[in-house]
Amino acid sequence: MSETWRYSGDAGQAARLLAARTAAGFATAVDAAQRFGWSVARLRSHEGAARGMNETVLRHYAQAFSVSEEWLRDGTVGAFPPFRDKFIEVDPLRVQELELRLEAQRQPAETEDIDRGRRLRFARRLAGFRSAAAGGAAAKLHRSTVNAHERGVDGFDLVSARKYAKAFGCEPVWLIEGSLPSGYPAEIEKLIGQYLNYHNLDEDDAAARLPSYQPPPLTSTDVSQPELSTQSMVGGVEIPEFEIAGLAKLLTDSGTATRPTLLPGWSMPHAFLEGILRAVPKGCVMVVVPNRAQTNGFSLSLGDRLIVDTSVQEVFSAVYAAIAGDTLVIADAKTDHGKQLAAAAARRQDGMVFVGQIVGVVSALR
């Protein structure tokens, strides 16, 4: 492995992409992403040189913004028409700013941390999690922590490795040391060296090259919360719906009580839950807003449904739900009051039960 590592793009390409997008009439990355159905975060990362662009990505951007691939790649002006290359001005200060940023990122990193990060990203992707946020929710770690671990910016120890291993279906010692067995089937294990080379590919490219793998399901002894299973359906996932009394009982049961009766469930696309809401589908439940609700400034009405990801049990800046007796408590962990409520729910103080992060709301038009 190399002693230095960079997960970044090219300053010139990034500056030209920004100029092309602006020249095409899109004032913001959000405008362009919504028009073409792209990920806003990915477009911003390309424009900020935070990640590189392969030939496929360059081609898509060139077609969308009516510039030549050659110009976007290396600044070579294409024929006019149909391209607008020679009429686009690239800000030299932007290029300089990005080059300085990239230079700061090229500082040597610990080889050991880089290697662990490569194995971790491979494990997360192989388990089917298409983002650090989704993987972090499964491992009960914040997405910024997962991102730093995967990039080799921060190292991680055996305690974190065990959390990742349970969520992703591999051996923790392999994550730390790279020593076999990895916990994967033999046909995957023998090609791990090749798969680790996909580290810097985009999520879609990497997913297309990785083999199919279904990690073993977590058992009740693996997680602090009871498993709220969802039944896989064609094109979607069945999300169970709860009244708060039944959900509180399920979350506090010792395992000997009978599972509460569910209300009719909701079928939602897996891609919507994981890709748009950044949730772990098997951890999602629908919670009915009751008569008694402490909403702390959020506008909700009786009968609205909250989509709650119960796999998230460590809140940072998330809006979350908790249950206190017959009252649904909704709060924002960015506020001091919200942090206090979250801490009380996590400790089961005054009978409070922490439910999870609110990732969406379903409400009727009024």
C-alpha positions as CSV (number, residue, x, y, z in Angstrom):
1,M,0.0,0.0,0.0
2,S,1.1,3.6,-0.6
3,E,2.2,5.6,2.4
4,T,0.2,8.6,1.2
5,W,-3.4,8.5,0.2
6,R,-5.8,11.0,-1.4
7,Y,-9.5,10.6,-1.8
8,S,-9.9,13.7,-4.0
9,G,-10.4,15.0,-7.5
10,D,-8.6,17.4,-9.9
11,A,-8.8,21.1,-9.1
12,G,-9.0,22.1,-12.8
13,Q,-11.7,19.6,-13.5
14,A,-13.7,20.7,-10.5
15,A,-13.4,24.4,-11.4
16,R,-14.5,23.7,-15.0
17,L,-17.5,21.6,-13.8
18,L,-18.6,24.5,-11.6
19,A,-18.2,27.0,-14.5
20,A,-20.0,24.7,-16.9
21,R,-22.9,24.3,-14.6
22,T,-23.2,28.0,-14.1
23,A,-22.9,28.7,-17.8
24,A,-25.8,26.2,-18.4
25,G,-28.1,28.4,-16.3
26,F,-28.0,26.5,-13.0
27,A,-27.3,28.9,-10.3
28,T,-26.8,26.2,-7.6
29,A,-25.8,22.6,-7.4
30,V,-29.3,21.9,-6.0
31,D,-30.9,23.3,-9.2
32,A,-28.8,21.1,-11.4
33,A,-29.2,18.0,-9.3
34,Q,-32.9,18.3,-9.2
35,R,-33.1,18.8,-12.9
36,F,-31.1,15.7,-13.8
37,G,-31.9,13.5,-10.9
38,W,-28.4,13.6,-9.4
39,S,-27.2,13.4,-5.8
40,V,-26.7,16.9,-4.6
41,A,-23.9,15.8,-2.2
42,R,-22.1,14.0,-5.1
43,L,-22.3,17.0,-7.4
44,R,-21.0,19.3,-4.7
45,S,-18.1,16.9,-3.9
46,H,-17.1,16.8,-7.6
47,E,-17.3,20.6,-7.8
48,G,-15.2,20.9,-4.7
49,A,-12.6,18.4,-5.8
50,A,-13.5,16.2,-2.8
51,R,-13.7,13.2,-5.1
52,G,-12.5,12.4,-8.6
53,M,-14.6,11.9,-11.7
54,N,-14.3,8.8,-13.9
55,E,-15.0,8.8,-17.6
56,T,-18.7,7.9,-17.2
57,V,-19.2,10.7,-14.8
58,L,-17.4,13.2,-17.1
59,R,-19.5,12.1,-20.0
60,H,-22.8,12.6,-18.1
61,Y,-21.8,16.1,-16.9
62,A,-20.6,17.1,-20.4
63,Q,-23.9,16.0,-22.0
64,A,-25.9,17.8,-19.3
65,F,-24.1,21.1,-19.6
66,S,-23.4,21.0,-23.3
67,V,-19.6,21.0,-23.1
68,S,-17.1,18.6,-24.6
69,E,-15.7,15.8,-22.5
70,E,-12.1,16.9,-23.5
71,W,-12.6,20.3,-22.1
72,L,-14.1,19.1,-18.9
73,R,-11.3,16.5,-18.6
74,D,-8.2,18.6,-19.4
75,G,-9.3,22.0,-20.7
76,T,-9.0,21.2,-24.4
77,V,-11.7,23.4,-26.2
78,G,-14.1,21.4,-28.3
79,A,-15.6,22.4,-31.6
80,F,-18.4,25.0,-31.6
81,P,-21.2,24.3,-32.1
82,P,-22.5,22.1,-30.4
83,F,-20.2,22.9,-27.4
84,R,-20.0,26.2,-25.5
85,D,-16.5,25.5,-24.2
86,K,-14.7,28.6,-25.6
87,F,-17.3,30.9,-24.2
88,I,-16.9,29.7,-20.6
89,E,-14.6,31.5,-18.2
90,V,-13.0,29.4,-15.4
91,D,-12.2,31.4,-12.3
92,P,-8.4,31.0,-11.7
93,L,-8.8,31.9,-8.1
94,R,-11.2,29.0,-7.7
95,V,-8.6,26.7,-9.2
96,Q,-6.0,28.0,-6.8
97,E,-8.3,27.6,-3.8
98,L,-9.0,24.0,-4.7
99,E,-5.3,23.2,-5.3
100,L,-4.4,24.6,-1.9
101,R,-7.2,22.5,-0.3
102,L,-6.0,19.4,-2.1
103,E,-2.4,20.0,-1.0
104,A,-3.5,20.1,2.6
105,Q,-5.3,16.8,2.1
106,R,-2.2,15.1,0.6
107,Q,-0.4,15.0,3.9
108,P,0.9,11.6,4.7
109,A,-1.5,9.3,6.6
110,E,-0.7,6.3,8.7
111,T,-0.5,3.3,6.5
112,E,-2.3,1.2,9.1
113,D,-5.3,3.5,9.2
114,I,-5.5,3.6,5.4
115,D,-5.5,-0.1,5.1
116,R,-8.2,-0.4,7.8
117,G,-10.3,2.2,6.0
118,R,-10.1,0.3,2.8
119,R,-11.3,-2.9,4.5
120,L,-14.1,-1.0,6.3
121,R,-15.4,0.7,3.1
122,F,-15.4,-2.6,1.3
123,A,-17.2,-4.3,4.2
124,R,-19.8,-1.6,4.3
125,R,-20.4,-1.7,0.6
126,L,-20.5,-5.4,0.4
127,A,-23.2,-5.4,3.1
128,G,-25.4,-3.3,0.8
129,F,-25.0,0.1,2.5
130,R,-24.5,2.7,-0.2
131,S,-23.4,5.6,2.1
132,A,-21.5,6.2,5.2
133,A,-24.7,7.5,6.8
134,A,-26.6,4.2,6.2
135,G,-23.6,2.2,7.4
136,G,-23.2,4.3,10.4
137,A,-26.8,4.0,11.4
138,A,-26.5,0.2,11.2
139,A,-23.3,0.2,13.3
140,K,-24.7,2.9,15.7
141,L,-21.9,5.4,14.8
142,H,-22.2,8.9,13.3
143,R,-21.7,9.1,9.6
144,S,-18.8,11.6,10.0
145,T,-17.0,9.0,12.2
146,V,-17.6,6.3,9.6
147,N,-16.4,8.6,6.8
148,A,-13.2,9.5,8.7
149,H,-12.5,5.8,9.4
150,E,-13.0,4.8,5.8
151,R,-10.8,7.6,4.5
152,G,-8.0,6.7,6.9
153,V,-8.1,10.2,8.4
154,D,-8.8,8.7,11.8
155,G,-8.0,5.2,13.0
156,F,-10.4,2.9,14.8
157,D,-9.9,0.3,17.5
158,L,-11.3,-3.1,18.2
159,V,-14.3,-1.7,20.0
160,S,-15.4,0.1,16.9
161,A,-14.4,-2.8,14.7
162,R,-16.8,-5.1,16.6
163,K,-19.6,-2.7,16.0
164,Y,-18.8,-2.6,12.3
165,A,-18.4,-6.4,12.1
166,K,-21.8,-7.0,13.6
167,A,-23.4,-4.6,11.2
168,F,-21.6,-5.7,8.1
169,G,-21.1,-9.4,8.7
170,C,-17.3,-9.8,8.9
171,E,-14.6,-10.6,11.4
172,P,-13.5,-7.6,13.6
173,V,-9.9,-8.8,13.7
174,W,-9.8,-8.8,9.9
175,L,-11.0,-5.2,9.9
176,I,-8.2,-4.3,12.3
177,E,-5.3,-6.4,11.0
178,G,-6.3,-7.8,7.6
179,S,-5.6,-11.3,8.8
180,L,-7.8,-14.2,7.6
181,P,-10.4,-15.5,8.1
182,S,-12.4,-12.5,7.1
183,G,-15.8,-14.0,7.8
184,Y,-16.8,-14.0,4.1
185,P,-17.5,-17.0,1.9
186,A,-14.4,-18.5,0.3
187,E,-15.3,-17.2,-3.2
188,I,-15.3,-13.7,-1.9
189,E,-12.3,-14.0,0.4
190,K,-10.0,-15.2,-2.3
191,L,-10.6,-12.0,-4.3
192,I,-10.6,-9.5,-1.4
193,G,-7.3,-8.0,-2.6
194,Q,-8.9,-7.1,-5.9
195,Y,-12.1,-5.8,-4.3
196,L,-10.1,-3.5,-2.0
197,N,-8.8,-1.7,-5.1
198,Y,-12.3,-0.3,-5.7
199,H,-11.9,1.9,-2.7
200,N,-11.9,5.2,-4.6
201,L,-14.7,4.4,-7.0
202,D,-18.1,6.0,-6.8
203,E,-20.7,4.1,-4.8
204,D,-22.6,3.1,-8.0
205,D,-19.4,1.9,-9.8
206,A,-18.2,0.0,-6.8
207,A,-21.6,-1.7,-6.3
208,A,-21.7,-2.8,-9.9
209,R,-18.3,-4.6,-9.5
210,L,-18.8,-6.2,-6.1
211,P,-20.3,-9.6,-5.7
212,S,-23.7,-10.3,-4.2
213,Y,-23.4,-10.9,-0.4
214,Q,-26.1,-11.1,2.3
215,P,-24.6,-10.5,5.8
216,P,-26.0,-12.8,8.5
217,P,-28.9,-11.1,10.4
218,L,-28.2,-9.6,13.8
219,T,-29.5,-11.6,16.7
220,S,-31.3,-10.2,19.8
221,T,-28.0,-10.4,21.7
222,D,-26.2,-8.3,19.1
223,V,-28.2,-5.1,19.5
224,S,-29.5,-3.1,22.4
225,Q,-32.9,-2.7,20.8
226,P,-35.3,-5.5,19.9
227,E,-35.3,-6.3,16.2
228,L,-38.2,-4.6,14.5
229,S,-38.3,-6.8,11.4
230,T,-39.7,-5.7,8.1
231,Q,-40.8,-8.2,5.4
232,S,-39.1,-7.8,2.1
233,M,-41.6,-7.2,-0.8
234,V,-41.3,-6.9,-4.5
235,G,-40.1,-3.3,-5.1
236,G,-40.5,-2.3,-1.4
237,V,-40.2,-2.9,2.3
238,E,-43.1,-3.4,4.6
239,I,-42.9,-0.9,7.5
240,P,-44.9,-1.8,10.6
241,E,-47.1,0.8,12.2
242,F,-47.4,1.3,16.0
243,E,-49.5,3.2,18.4
244,I,-47.0,4.6,21.0
245,A,-48.3,2.3,23.8
246,G,-47.5,-0.8,21.8
247,L,-44.2,0.5,20.6
248,A,-43.1,1.4,24.1
249,K,-44.0,-2.0,25.3
250,L,-42.0,-3.7,22.5
251,L,-38.9,-1.5,23.1
252,T,-38.9,-2.3,26.9
253,D,-39.9,-5.9,26.8
254,S,-37.5,-8.5,28.3
255,G,-38.4,-10.9,25.5
256,T,-41.0,-12.9,27.4
257,A,-44.0,-10.8,26.7
258,T,-46.2,-11.2,23.7
259,R,-45.4,-8.9,20.8
260,P,-48.0,-6.1,20.6
261,T,-50.5,-6.3,17.7
262,L,-49.4,-4.1,14.8
263,L,-51.6,-1.7,12.9
264,P,-51.7,-2.2,9.1
265,G,-48.2,-1.7,7.7
266,W,-46.9,0.6,4.9
267,S,-45.1,-0.5,1.8
268,M,-42.2,1.8,0.8
269,P,-39.5,1.5,-1.8
270,H,-36.2,0.3,-0.4
271,A,-34.3,2.9,-2.5
272,F,-36.5,5.7,-1.0
273,L,-35.8,4.6,2.6
274,E,-32.1,4.1,2.2
275,G,-31.2,6.4,-0.6
276,I,-33.4,9.4,0.1
277,L,-34.2,9.2,3.8
278,R,-30.7,7.7,4.6
279,A,-32.4,5.2,6.9
280,V,-31.9,1.5,7.6
281,P,-35.0,0.0,6.2
282,K,-35.2,-3.0,8.6
283,G,-35.1,-0.5,11.5
284,C,-37.9,1.7,10.3
285,V,-41.3,1.9,11.9
286,M,-44.3,4.2,11.5
287,V,-45.5,5.9,14.6
288,V,-49.0,7.4,14.9
289,V,-49.0,10.9,16.4
290,P,-51.4,10.6,19.4
291,N,-53.6,13.1,21.2
292,R,-50.9,13.7,23.7
293,A,-47.7,14.9,22.0
294,Q,-44.9,17.2,23.1
295,T,-43.8,18.5,19.7
296,N,-41.4,21.3,20.9
297,G,-42.2,23.6,18.1
298,F,-42.7,21.1,15.3
299,S,-46.0,21.3,13.4
300,L,-47.7,18.0,13.6
301,S,-51.4,17.0,13.9
302,L,-53.3,14.1,15.4
303,G,-53.1,11.1,13.0
304,D,-49.9,12.1,11.3
305,R,-47.4,9.3,10.9
306,L,-43.7,9.6,11.7
307,I,-41.1,7.5,9.9
308,V,-38.7,6.6,12.6
309,D,-35.3,4.8,12.2
310,T,-35.0,2.8,15.4
311,S,-31.5,1.7,14.5
312,V,-30.2,5.2,15.4
313,Q,-29.7,5.2,19.2
314,E,-27.0,7.9,19.4
315,V,-28.4,11.3,18.4
316,F,-26.1,14.2,17.5
317,S,-28.0,16.8,15.5
318,A,-31.0,14.7,14.6
319,V,-34.7,15.2,15.3
320,Y,-35.8,12.2,17.3
321,A,-38.8,10.6,19.0
322,A,-39.2,9.3,22.5
323,I,-42.1,8.1,24.6
324,A,-42.9,9.3,28.1
325,G,-45.9,7.3,29.4
326,D,-48.8,8.2,27.1
327,T,-47.0,11.2,25.5
328,L,-45.0,11.2,22.3
329,V,-42.0,13.5,22.7
330,I,-40.4,15.0,19.6
331,A,-37.2,17.1,20.0
332,D,-34.2,18.4,18.1
333,A,-30.8,17.3,19.5
334,K,-29.2,20.5,18.2
335,T,-30.9,22.4,21.0
336,D,-29.9,22.2,24.7
337,H,-33.5,21.2,25.7
338,G,-33.4,18.5,23.1
339,K,-30.1,17.1,24.3
340,Q,-31.5,16.9,27.9
341,L,-34.6,15.0,26.8
342,A,-32.4,12.6,24.7
343,A,-30.2,11.9,27.7
344,A,-33.2,11.3,29.9
345,A,-34.7,8.9,27.3
346,A,-31.5,7.1,26.9
347,R,-31.3,6.5,30.7
348,R,-35.0,5.5,30.8
349,Q,-35.4,8.4,33.3
350,D,-39.0,9.0,34.5
351,G,-40.1,6.0,32.4
352,M,-39.1,7.6,29.1
353,V,-38.2,5.3,26.1
354,F,-36.0,6.4,23.3
355,V,-37.4,5.4,19.9
356,G,-35.0,6.7,17.2
357,Q,-34.3,9.3,14.6
358,I,-37.3,10.8,12.7
359,V,-36.5,10.6,9.0
360,G,-39.8,11.5,7.5
361,V,-43.5,12.5,8.1
362,V,-46.6,11.3,6.4
363,S,-49.5,13.7,6.7
364,A,-52.8,14.4,5.0
365,L,-53.4,17.6,3.1
366,R,-55.2,20.1,5.2
